[in-house]
Amino acid sequence: MYLFKITLALAASCAAFASLANGALVITADDITNNSYTFSISFDDLVDNAKFSDALYSSSNIFGANTESSGTNERRYVTPEQGQTTASFIIAFDFSQTGYAITDFSIKDSLYINNTGSGTIRGESLWTTDLADPGTQIRVIASTGTPQSSASTKSYTLTETSGIVYYVVNFTATNTTFAAKNTQWSRGGPGASPFEITLNLTPSQVPEPSTYALLAGGLGLATALLWRRRTNRH
C-alpha cells in the first residue's frame, strides 16, 4: 500500500497543479553546520505558500497554506484541494552534491483531521531513502465524525548512510471528499514550528591520498607496459 502511494505521488510531479507550483529544496555545503542540517516550517512561514512550495519535490491536489481565526487563536496549516479524494506531497532532503551523507535524523510533524460528515479521511506521514521502497511510517490518523490529531518528535537511525531522505505525506478520503480546513498538515499557532527536521551527517567516503597514489602508480605501469609492447613490435 505504501509503495503504491509513494509511486502515485511521484508520478503526480509530472502534472500541472492549479493552486500550488512545485519547487525543489536546494541544499549546499554552506547550509551544513557541525555535520548537521535543520529545516523547519513555522507559523510565520505559512503566511503564504512560498517556503512550502519551494521545498516540494512533488505534490498532487495540495492547496497549500491556509488559516483560521485571528490573534492568539489564529492557526495556520497546509491543506488539500477541496472536493478531492486523494492528496500527497514529497519533500526531498538531498545531500548528494554536498559531500555529506545522512546517518540519522529527528523529525517533528503533525496531522489534524476533523471530518464531521460521513465517510473517513485518513492521513499519514512516512520517510524513505528510496521511492521504490515502502518507507517507514511516522504517524497515521483517521477521522470518521470526530476530530483526530497526532504530533510529536521521533528519531530514526539509518541502517546505511544515504545521500537523500524523502518525507512523504498522503491523505485519502473514503465515501467523502476533502472540505475546507478539515484536513491539515503542520497545524500551529503564533510562535510555533510544527514541522522541523534535523539530519545528522557524515562526510561522504572519499578515497585516501594513498589510494590516489596507488591508482596513479597502476596507470603509470600500464602506460609503461603499453609503450614497451609497441617498442618491441618495431
Summary of the structure (lengths in Angstrom):
residues: 234
radius of gyration: 23.4
end to end distance: 68.4
largest distance: 90.9
contacts: 704
relative contact order: 0.21
helix: 22%
strand: 45%
